[in-house]
Amino acid sequence: MEKSKIKKMDRRDFVKLLAASAAATAVGTPAARAFSSDAKAKIVVIGGGAAGVSMAARLMRWLSSPNITLIDPSDKHFYQPGFTLIAGGIYGKDDVYMEQKDCIPNGVKWIKDSVVEVDPQKRLVSTAGGEKIYYDFLVLTPGLELKWDKIEGISAKEIGVGDAYCLYDYEGAIKTWQGVQKFASQGGRGIFTDTYTKHKCGGAPKKICLLTEHLSRKNGAREKLDFKFCTASKELYDVPFFTPRLLEIYEQRNIPISLNTRVLSIDTAAKKVRLQTKNADGSKSVSTESYDFLHFLPPMGSPNFVSECGLADTEKLPDEGWVDVDKKTFIHKKYPNIISLGDVSNLPTSKTSAAIRKQVPIAAKNLISIMEGKTPSLEYDGYAACPIITDYGHVLMCEFDYDKKEKISFPLSLMDMSTESRLAWFMKVYLLKPMYFYGMLNGIV
């Protein structure tokens, strides 16, 4: 790696970051409280993840007489961006969650159950426990599901068997770190893949690949490891401002990239993975490769009830079932009393918590506008962020909009963010998690 290209965080950068963070919190708190509406209606929020809890918190702050019910079955609320940090040995297993009861905003009625059906005509939600809940307005934020059954030969319970790992599951992230340590010390052939569907945090497969490679160098074992990265996409990354440096990193570290390649099946007993590659002429070829370490992603899609109730986009990626909303206002294209955002929506941007943080205040105010009988006026520009960890100490902080144009936030806008930085590492590891739990989930930032 060319060290001259890596920006180190000096004392001045550190002070700027802390000052900006403090200013953002100070400004954000009164701003979140300043807006107020007397609109009254029964609001049901499906899903208690980043989008659902944040929306409930914003609405509780902004409605003078809120009537909000949130439906979610979880005991724990996970900070999912931390799964990569667990898999890389940066966080411990207890560093990424809080009890869900401590995350649900005060005043919100919590139904601890799973949704099995939505009837948008009757404005009715049905749960697995048999409850029927009527709504005036629905916030549809159940997140996405990992479709393990779409990869032959493995399931969620079998993560780690045959050295096949996936960090997108909490237990899987813990097991991945165990596998990474063994592989980075003992050596062998490592294959890292993503998946062909839209999926949350598209940078995570790249992060764990680069962290593993760096760990092997720290262990003095790099010459014993052989790497291959497979992406189902036609390019490694699709934001031109950041792509050149990412490609350079993979070349410098001797990690070959196979494009248009997806996993079909995994034979954990033989430690072989079957891959399908789409060739330049449109034909498809299938190969079977042996591995000593495999990191893979299952395909992803919406919960089944979303498609079954007629709320999914039937034109673009119909098999994945993403909720069909206007990409600027989050309002459902058929049912104007339904708003959807976050991972389950068909918004053409990355599925990240950073994107959700920008979506929530716009979605909440647009929902209130509808409740008041007004036309929503706020629009989302597609902002998302993907902090790609390039080694233990540096992050390529990718921020962009719908047009795949860079959209660098302050204070990082003071620096050259086309390359990795230690300042972005500090933000990723130390600042973003408390901002999530104590700012975003409380409707402050």
C-alpha positions, 0 to 999 in steps of 0.5 A: 500500500502507498502510505502517502495516499493515506491521510492520518488523523492529526490533533487538528482533525480530531478537534474539528470532528468533536466540535462538529459532532457536538454542534450537530447534537446541539442544533439537532435537539431543539430542531427536533422539538421545534416542529409541532402539529395538532394533527390527530390519527391512529398511526401503526408502525410495523417494525422496530428496527432503525427506521421504525423506532426512529419514525416513532420517536420523531412522530412522538416529538412532533405530534402534540397528541400522538397515538402510535402503536409499534409492532415488533417481536424482538427482545433486543435491538441490534446496531447492525452496522456493528456486525462487521466490526464483530466479524473483524474483532473490533467490537465484542459480541455484547457491544452491538445491542440494547434491550428493545424495551429501552429503545421503544419511545415513551408513550408508544404502545408496543405490541410484541408480535410479528405481522402476518397480514396487512389489509390496506383496503380495510386498514387492518394489520393482523399479527401471528398472535391473533391481534387485529389492529386498525390504523388511519396511517401505516408506517411500513418498516419491517426491514428485510429478510435473509432468504437462506433457502435460496442457496442450496446446501446451507442455512442460518443455523449452519453458519460456520459449518465447513468454514462457510460464514456470513456476518449479516446475522448476529450469531453469524458475525460472532462465528465469522470472527472465529473463522477469520482468525483461523484463516488469517493465521493458518492460511489457505484459499479464501473466497468472499462473495456478495449476492445478486439481490438488493441487499443491506450494506453492500460494502460489508462483503468488501470490508470483511475481505479487506480486514481479513487480508490486513489481519493476515499481514499483521499475523505475518502469514499473508504469503500463505493466503490466496484471496478471491472476491466475487461480486454479482454486480457488473463492477466492484463499486458504482460510485465513480468518485470512490471506485478508483481507490477501491480498485487500486486497493484490491490490486495492491493487495493482490485480491482478484475480482470476479464480476457478474458472479453469484453463489448457487450452492455450498457443499460444506462437507467437501468445502466447495462452492458452486458459482455462476458467472454471466459472461460478456456474451450473455451466456452463463457458466458454472464452476465449482471451487474449493475453499478453506474460508468462505464468506457469502451472502444469502439473497435478500427480500421483503417479508412475505406479507408485503407481497401477499398484501399487494404493497410490493413493486411488481415491475422492478425486482418483483421477486424481491418484494420491495414496497412500492413508494415514491422515491422522493416522498416515501408515500405508497404509490397506490395507498397514500395513507401508507409510508414506507422507508428503510430496507423494505422499500424500493428506494433506488439507493443503498440499504444502510442506517445512514440512509435511514437517518436522512429518510426519517425526518422527511418521511415523518414530516410528509406523513404529518402533512398528509394527516393535516390534509396537505400535499407533502413538500419535502423530498429525499435526494437518495443520500446514503453512506457506506463506510468501507473499512479498508484496514484496521485503522482506515475507512473509505467513507463513501457518501452519495445520492441517487445520481451516484454523485459524491455527497460529502458531509461536514466535517469530512468535506474539509478533507480529500475523501476520495481515499481512505482516512483515519478520521473516518475510522474514528467516526465509524468505530467510536461515534456512529454507534452512540449517535445511532442509539442515543441520537437517531433512535430518540428522534434527535439526529 
